[in-house]
Amino acid sequence: MILGGAMAQIGVGLVVGIPCSWAVGKVLEAQLYGVKNGDPLIMTGAALALIAAATAASVVPAWRASSIDPAMALRAE
């Protein structure tokens, strides 16, 4: 459940971020000399780096949550 929530947030971030970065790249391409817009290899690498970092950050909380007895967690609330 924790990993699924993290992946959902990453998905939303990528769906919003990739078109925004492409649009900003178009503006910079028009304003600056020698700037190229939207290299697919760079975009893919950045997306994979984001996915890897978020997965690594959510593995420890998911592991800790899976090791807790559900009855003890309900009693603590």
Distance bins in CASP14 RR format, pairs under 12 A and 6 or more apart:
PFRMAT RR
TARGET T0000
AUTHOR 0000-0000-0000
RMODE 2
METHOD distances of the structure
MODEL  1
1 7 0 0 0 0 0 1 0 0 0 0 0
1 8 0 0 0 0 0 1 0 0 0 0 0
1 58 0 0 0 0 0 1 0 0 0 0 0
1 61 0 0 0 0 0 1 0 0 0 0 0
1 62 1 0 0 1 0 0 0 0 0 0 0
1 65 1 0 0 1 0 0 0 0 0 0 0
1 66 0 0 0 0 1 0 0 0 0 0 0
2 8 0 0 0 0 0 1 0 0 0 0 0
2 9 0 0 0 0 0 1 0 0 0 0 0
2 54 0 0 0 0 0 1 0 0 0 0 0
2 55 0 0 0 0 0 1 0 0 0 0 0
2 57 0 0 0 0 0 1 0 0 0 0 0
2 58 1 0 1 0 0 0 0 0 0 0 0
2 59 0 0 0 0 1 0 0 0 0 0 0
2 60 0 0 0 0 1 0 0 0 0 0 0
2 61 1 0 1 0 0 0 0 0 0 0 0
2 62 1 0 1 0 0 0 0 0 0 0 0
2 63 0 0 0 0 1 0 0 0 0 0 0
2 64 0 0 0 0 1 0 0 0 0 0 0
2 65 1 0 1 0 0 0 0 0 0 0 0
2 66 0 0 0 0 1 0 0 0 0 0 0
2 68 0 0 0 0 0 1 0 0 0 0 0
3 9 0 0 0 0 0 1 0 0 0 0 0
3 10 0 0 0 0 0 1 0 0 0 0 0
3 51 0 0 0 0 0 1 0 0 0 0 0
3 54 0 0 0 0 1 0 0 0 0 0 0
3 55 1 0 0 1 0 0 0 0 0 0 0
3 56 0 0 0 0 0 1 0 0 0 0 0
3 57 0 0 0 0 0 1 0 0 0 0 0
3 58 1 0 1 0 0 0 0 0 0 0 0
3 59 1 0 0 1 0 0 0 0 0 0 0
3 60 0 0 0 0 0 1 0 0 0 0 0
3 61 0 0 0 0 1 0 0 0 0 0 0
3 62 1 0 1 0 0 0 0 0 0 0 0
3 63 0 0 0 0 1 0 0 0 0 0 0
3 65 0 0 0 0 1 0 0 0 0 0 0
3 66 0 0 0 0 0 1 0 0 0 0 0
4 10 0 0 0 0 1 0 0 0 0 0 0
4 11 0 0 0 0 0 1 0 0 0 0 0
4 54 0 0 0 0 0 1 0 0 0 0 0
4 55 0 0 0 0 0 1 0 0 0 0 0
4 58 0 0 0 0 1 0 0 0 0 0 0
4 59 0 0 0 0 0 1 0 0 0 0 0
4 61 0 0 0 0 0 1 0 0 0 0 0
4 62 0 0 0 0 1 0 0 0 0 0 0
5 11 0 0 0 0 1 0 0 0 0 0 0
5 12 0 0 0 0 0 1 0 0 0 0 0
5 54 0 0 0 0 1 0 0 0 0 0 0
5 55 0 0 0 0 0 1 0 0 0 0 0
5 58 1 0 0 1 0 0 0 0 0 0 0
5 61 0 0 0 0 0 1 0 0 0 0 0
5 62 0 0 0 0 1 0 0 0 0 0 0
5 65 0 0 0 0 0 1 0 0 0 0 0
6 12 0 0 0 0 0 1 0 0 0 0 0
6 13 0 0 0 0 0 1 0 0 0 0 0
6 50 0 0 0 0 0 1 0 0 0 0 0
6 51 0 0 0 0 1 0 0 0 0 0 0
6 52 0 0 0 0 0 1 0 0 0 0 0
6 53 0 0 0 0 0 1 0 0 0 0 0
6 54 1 0 1 0 0 0 0 0 0 0 0
6 55 1 0 0 1 0 0 0 0 0 0 0
6 56 0 0 0 0 0 1 0 0 0 0 0
6 57 1 0 0 1 0 0 0 0 0 0 0
6 58 1 1 0 0 0 0 0 0 0 0 0
6 59 0 0 0 0 1 0 0 0 0 0 0
6 60 0 0 0 0 0 1 0 0 0 0 0
6 61 0 0 0 0 1 0 0 0 0 0 0
6 62 0 0 0 0 1 0 0 0 0 0 0
7 13 0 0 0 0 0 1 0 0 0 0 0
7 14 0 0 0 0 0 1 0 0 0 0 0
7 50 0 0 0 0 0 1 0 0 0 0 0
7 51 0 0 0 0 1 0 0 0 0 0 0
7 54 1 0 0 1 0 0 0 0 0 0 0
7 55 1 0 0 1 0 0 0 0 0 0 0
7 57 0 0 0 0 0 1 0 0 0 0 0
7 58 0 0 0 0 1 0 0 0 0 0 0
7 59 0 0 0 0 0 1 0 0 0 0 0
7 62 0 0 0 0 0 1 0 0 0 0 0
8 14 0 0 0 0 0 1 0 0 0 0 0
8 15 0 0 0 0 0 1 0 0 0 0 0
8 54 0 0 0 0 0 1 0 0 0 0 0
8 58 0 0 0 0 0 1 0 0 0 0 0
9 15 0 0 0 0 0 1 0 0 0 0 0
9 16 0 0 0 0 0 1 0 0 0 0 0
9 50 0 0 0 0 0 1 0 0 0 0 0
9 51 0 0 0 0 0 1 0 0 0 0 0
9 54 1 0 0 1 0 0 0 0 0 0 0
9 55 0 0 0 0 0 1 0 0 0 0 0
9 57 0 0 0 0 0 1 0 0 0 0 0
9 58 0 0 0 0 1 0 0 0 0 0 0
10 16 0 0 0 0 0 1 0 0 0 0 0
10 17 0 0 0 0 0 1 0 0 0 0 0
10 18 0 0 0 0 0 1 0 0 0 0 0
10 47 0 0 0 0 1 0 0 0 0 0 0
10 48 0 0 0 0 0 1 0 0 0 0 0
10 49 0 0 0 0 0 1 0 0 0 0 0
10 50 1 0 0 1 0 0 0 0 0 0 0
10 51 1 0 1 0 0 0 0 0 0 0 0
10 52 0 0 0 0 0 1 0 0 0 0 0
10 53 0 0 0 0 1 0 0 0 0 0 0
10 54 1 0 1 0 0 0 0 0 0 0 0
10 55 0 0 0 0 1 0 0 0 0 0 0
10 56 0 0 0 0 0 1 0 0 0 0 0
10 57 0 0 0 0 0 1 0 0 0 0 0
10 58 0 0 0 0 1 0 0 0 0 0 0
11 17 0 0 0 0 1 0 0 0 0 0 0
11 18 0 0 0 0 1 0 0 0 0 0 0
11 47 0 0 0 0 1 0 0 0 0 0 0
11 50 0 0 0 0 1 0 0 0 0 0 0
11 51 0 0 0 0 1 0 0 0 0 0 0
11 54 0 0 0 0 1 0 0 0 0 0 0
12 18 0 0 0 0 0 1 0 0 0 0 0
12 50 0 0 0 0 0 1 0 0 0 0 0
12 54 0 0 0 0 0 1 0 0 0 0 0
13 19 0 0 0 0 0 1 0 0 0 0 0
13 20 0 0 0 0 1 0 0 0 0 0 0
13 21 0 0 0 0 0 1 0 0 0 0 0
13 46 0 0 0 0 0 1 0 0 0 0 0
13 47 0 0 0 0 1 0 0 0 0 0 0
13 50 0 0 0 0 1 0 0 0 0 0 0
13 51 0 0 0 0 0 1 0 0 0 0 0
13 54 0 0 0 0 1 0 0 0 0 0 0
14 20 0 0 0 0 0 1 0 0 0 0 0
14 21 0 0 0 0 0 1 0 0 0 0 0
14 43 0 0 0 0 1 0 0 0 0 0 0
14 44 0 0 0 0 0 1 0 0 0 0 0
14 45 0 0 0 0 0 1 0 0 0 0 0
14 46 0 0 0 0 1 0 0 0 0 0 0
14 47 1 0 1 0 0 0 0 0 0 0 0
14 48 0 0 0 0 0 1 0 0 0 0 0
14 49 0 0 0 0 0 1 0 0 0 0 0
14 50 1 0 0 1 0 0 0 0 0 0 0
14 51 0 0 0 0 1 0 0 0 0 0 0
14 54 0 0 0 0 0 1 0 0 0 0 0
15 21 0 0 0 0 0 1 0 0 0 0 0
15 47 0 0 0 0 0 1 0 0 0 0 0
16 22 0 0 0 0 0 1 0 0 0 0 0
16 23 0 0 0 0 0 1 0 0 0 0 0
17 23 0 0 0 0 1 0 0 0 0 0 0
17 24 0 0 0 0 1 0 0 0 0 0 0
17 25 0 0 0 0 0 1 0 0 0 0 0
17 43 0 0 0 0 1 0 0 0 0 0 0
17 46 0 0 0 0 1 0 0 0 0 0 0
17 47 0 0 0 0 1 0 0 0 0 0 0
17 50 0 0 0 0 1 0 0 0 0 0 0
18 24 0 0 0 0 0 1 0 0 0 0 0
18 25 0 0 0 0 0 1 0 0 0 0 0
18 38 0 0 0 0 1 0 0 0 0 0 0
18 40 0 0 0 0 0 1 0 0 0 0 0
18 42 0 0 0 0 0 1 0 0 0 0 0
18 43 1 0 0 1 0 0 0 0 0 0 0
18 44 0 0 0 0 0 1 0 0 0 0 0
18 45 0 0 0 0 0 1 0 0 0 0 0
18 46 0 0 0 0 1 0 0 0 0 0 0
18 47 1 0 0 1 0 0 0 0 0 0 0
18 50 0 0 0 0 0 1 0 0 0 0 0
19 25 0 0 0 0 0 1 0 0 0 0 0
19 26 0 0 0 0 0 1 0 0 0 0 0
19 38 0 0 0 0 0 1 0 0 0 0 0
19 43 0 0 0 0 0 1 0 0 0 0 0
20 26 0 0 0 0 0 1 0 0 0 0 0
20 27 0 0 0 0 0 1 0 0 0 0 0
20 43 0 0 0 0 0 1 0 0 0 0 0
21 27 0 0 0 0 0 1 0 0 0 0 0
21 28 0 0 0 0 0 1 0 0 0 0 0
21 37 0 0 0 0 1 0 0 0 0 0 0
21 38 1 0 0 1 0 0 0 0 0 0 0
21 39 0 0 0 0 0 1 0 0 0 0 0
21 42 0 0 0 0 1 0 0 0 0 0 0
21 43 1 0 0 1 0 0 0 0 0 0 0
21 46 0 0 0 0 1 0 0 0 0 0 0
21 47 0 0 0 0 0 1 0 0 0 0 0
21 50 0 0 0 0 0 1 0 0 0 0 0
22 28 0 0 0 0 0 1 0 0 0 0 0
22 29 0 0 0 0 0 1 0 0 0 0 0
22 37 1 0 0 1 0 0 0 0 0 0 0
22 38 1 0 0 1 0 0 0 0 0 0 0
22 39 0 0 0 0 0 1 0 0 0 0 0
22 40 0 0 0 0 0 1 0 0 0 0 0
22 42 0 0 0 0 0 1 0 0 0 0 0
22 43 0 0 0 0 1 0 0 0 0 0 0
22 46 0 0 0 0 0 1 0 0 0 0 0
23 29 0 0 0 0 0 1 0 0 0 0 0
23 30 0 0 0 0 0 1 0 0 0 0 0
23 37 0 0 0 0 1 0 0 0 0 0 0
23 38 0 0 0 0 0 1 0 0 0 0 0
24 30 0 0 0 0 0 1 0 0 0 0 0
24 31 0 0 0 0 0 1 0 0 0 0 0
24 32 0 0 0 0 0 1 0 0 0 0 0
24 35 0 0 0 0 0 1 0 0 0 0 0
24 37 0 0 0 0 1 0 0 0 0 0 0
24 38 0 0 0 0 0 1 0 0 0 0 0
25 31 0 0 0 0 1 0 0 0 0 0 0
25 32 0 0 0 0 1 0 0 0 0 0 0
25 34 0 0 0 0 0 1 0 0 0 0 0
25 35 1 0 0 1 0 0 0 0 0 0 0
25 36 0 0 0 0 1 0 0 0 0 0 0
25 37 1 0 1 0 0 0 0 0 0 0 0
25 38 1 0 0 1 0 0 0 0 0 0 0
25 39 0 0 0 0 0 1 0 0 0 0 0
25 42 0 0 0 0 0 1 0 0 0 0 0
25 43 0 0 0 0 0 1 0 0 0 0 0
26 32 0 0 0 0 0 1 0 0 0 0 0
26 35 0 0 0 0 0 1 0 0 0 0 0
26 36 0 0 0 0 0 1 0 0 0 0 0
26 37 1 0 1 0 0 0 0 0 0 0 0
26 38 0 0 0 0 1 0 0 0 0 0 0
27 35 0 0 0 0 1 0 0 0 0 0 0
27 37 0 0 0 0 1 0 0 0 0 0 0
28 34 0 0 0 0 1 0 0 0 0 0 0
28 35 1 0 1 0 0 0 0 0 0 0 0
28 36 0 0 0 0 1 0 0 0 0 0 0
28 37 1 0 0 1 0 0 0 0 0 0 0
28 38 0 0 0 0 0 1 0 0 0 0 0
29 35 1 0 1 0 0 0 0 0 0 0 0
29 36 1 0 0 1 0 0 0 0 0 0 0
29 37 1 0 1 0 0 0 0 0 0 0 0
29 38 0 0 0 0 1 0 0 0 0 0 0
29 39 0 0 0 0 0 1 0 0 0 0 0
30 36 0 0 0 0 0 1 0 0 0 0 0
30 37 0 0 0 0 1 0 0 0 0 0 0
31 37 0 0 0 0 0 1 0 0 0 0 0
36 42 0 0 0 0 1 0 0 0 0 0 0
37 43 0 0 0 0 0 1 0 0 0 0 0
38 44 0 0 0 0 0 1 0 0 0 0 0
38 45 0 0 0 0 0 1 0 0 0 0 0
38 46 0 0 0 0 0 1 0 0 0 0 0
39 45 0 0 0 0 1 0 0 0 0 0 0
39 46 0 0 0 0 0 1 0 0 0 0 0
40 46 0 0 0 0 0 1 0 0 0 0 0
40 47 0 0 0 0 0 1 0 0 0 0 0
41 47 0 0 0 0 0 1 0 0 0 0 0
41 48 0 0 0 0 0 1 0 0 0 0 0
42 48 0 0 0 0 0 1 0 0 0 0 0
42 49 0 0 0 0 0 1 0 0 0 0 0
43 49 0 0 0 0 0 1 0 0 0 0 0
43 50 0 0 0 0 0 1 0 0 0 0 0
44 50 0 0 0 0 0 1 0 0 0 0 0
44 51 0 0 0 0 0 1 0 0 0 0 0
45 51 0 0 0 0 1 0 0 0 0 0 0
45 52 0 0 0 0 1 0 0 0 0 0 0
45 53 0 0 0 0 0 1 0 0 0 0 0
46 52 0 0 0 0 0 1 0 0 0 0 0
46 53 0 0 0 0 0 1 0 0 0 0 0
47 53 0 0 0 0 0 1 0 0 0 0 0
47 54 0 0 0 0 0 1 0 0 0 0 0
48 54 0 0 0 0 0 1 0 0 0 0 0
48 55 0 0 0 0 0 1 0 0 0 0 0
49 55 0 0 0 0 0 1 0 0 0 0 0
49 56 0 0 0 0 0 1 0 0 0 0 0
50 56 0 0 0 0 0 1 0 0 0 0 0
50 57 0 0 0 0 0 1 0 0 0 0 0
51 57 0 0 0 0 0 1 0 0 0 0 0
51 58 0 0 0 0 0 1 0 0 0 0 0
52 58 0 0 0 0 0 1 0 0 0 0 0
52 59 0 0 0 0 0 1 0 0 0 0 0
53 59 0 0 0 0 0 1 0 0 0 0 0
54 61 0 0 0 0 0 1 0 0 0 0 0
54 62 0 0 0 0 0 1 0 0 0 0 0
55 61 0 0 0 0 0 1 0 0 0 0 0
55 62 0 0 0 0 1 0 0 0 0 0 0
56 62 0 0 0 0 0 1 0 0 0 0 0
56 63 0 0 0 0 0 1 0 0 0 0 0
58 64 0 0 0 0 0 1 0 0 0 0 0
58 65 0 0 0 0 0 1 0 0 0 0 0
59 65 0 0 0 0 0 1 0 0 0 0 0
59 66 0 0 0 0 0 1 0 0 0 0 0
60 66 0 0 0 0 0 1 0 0 0 0 0
60 67 0 0 0 0 0 1 0 0 0 0 0
61 67 0 0 0 0 0 1 0 0 0 0 0
61 68 0 0 0 0 0 1 0 0 0 0 0
62 68 0 0 0 0 0 1 0 0 0 0 0
64 73 0 0 0 0 0 1 0 0 0 0 0
65 73 0 0 0 0 1 0 0 0 0 0 0
66 73 0 0 0 0 0 1 0 0 0 0 0
67 73 0 0 0 0 0 1 0 0 0 0 0
68 74 0 0 0 0 0 1 0 0 0 0 0
68 75 0 0 0 0 0 1 0 0 0 0 0
68 76 0 0 0 0 1 0 0 0 0 0 0
69 75 0 0 0 0 1 0 0 0 0 0 0
69 76 0 0 0 0 0 1 0 0 0 0 0
70 76 0 0 0 0 0 1 0 0 0 0 0
70 77 0 0 0 0 0 1 0 0 0 0 0
71 77 0 0 0 0 0 1 0 0 0 0 0
END
